[in-house]
Amino acid sequence: MSNDPLHGKTLQTIVEQLVDFYGFDTLGELVKIKCFNENPSVKSSLTFLRKTDWARKKVEDLYIKTLPKFP
């Protein structure tokens, strides 16, 4: 068993859970990237995050910090 909280989670699952929890407005404040602030959608965010390692890392870090708050 992995201790990695991201183990087995797809990027899509991570983004969808964060959007469900925060909404794009708050998510765009917490992770200042264009795909969350201008015409945001899960699909466009995934396209950007898959190509942009630093942005993906920020989203993954936020996900790990948010895990205890998820219902």
C-alpha positions in Angstrom: 0.0 0.0 0.0 1.3 3.4 -0.9 1.5 6.3 1.5 1.2 8.7 -1.4 -2.2 10.4 -1.2 -2.1 10.9 -4.9 -1.6 7.2 -5.6 -4.3 5.9 -7.8 -5.9 9.3 -8.4 -6.1 10.6 -11.9 -5.5 14.3 -12.6 -9.2 14.5 -13.7 -10.4 13.1 -10.4 -8.2 15.6 -8.5 -9.4 18.6 -10.5 -13.0 17.5 -10.3 -12.9 17.1 -6.5 -11.2 20.5 -6.1 -13.8 22.2 -8.4 -16.6 20.5 -6.5 -15.2 21.5 -3.1 -14.0 25.1 -3.9 -15.6 26.1 -7.2 -13.5 27.7 -9.9 -13.7 31.1 -8.3 -11.9 30.1 -5.1 -9.7 27.6 -6.9 -8.5 30.4 -9.2 -7.6 32.4 -6.1 -5.8 29.5 -4.4 -3.9 28.5 -7.6 -3.3 31.5 -9.7 -3.4 29.9 -13.2 -5.3 31.2 -16.2 -7.2 28.0 -16.8 -9.0 28.4 -13.5 -9.8 32.1 -14.0 -10.7 32.6 -17.6 -13.5 30.5 -19.1 -12.7 27.7 -16.7 -13.7 24.1 -17.4 -12.4 20.8 -16.2 -11.5 19.8 -19.8 -9.4 23.0 -20.5 -7.8 22.8 -17.1 -6.7 19.2 -17.7 -5.2 20.1 -21.0 -3.2 22.8 -19.5 -2.1 20.9 -16.3 -1.0 17.9 -18.3 1.5 20.1 -20.2 2.6 22.3 -17.3 4.4 20.6 -14.5 4.7 23.5 -12.1 1.0 24.2 -12.3 0.1 20.5 -11.9 2.4 20.4 -8.8 0.5 23.4 -7.3 -2.9 21.7 -7.9 -1.6 18.4 -6.4 -0.2 20.2 -3.4 -3.6 22.0 -2.8 -5.4 18.6 -3.2 -3.2 17.0 -0.5 -3.8 20.0 1.8 -7.5 19.8 1.2 -7.9 16.0 1.7 -8.7 16.3 5.4 -11.6 18.7 4.5 -13.3 16.5 1.9 -16.5 14.8 3.2 
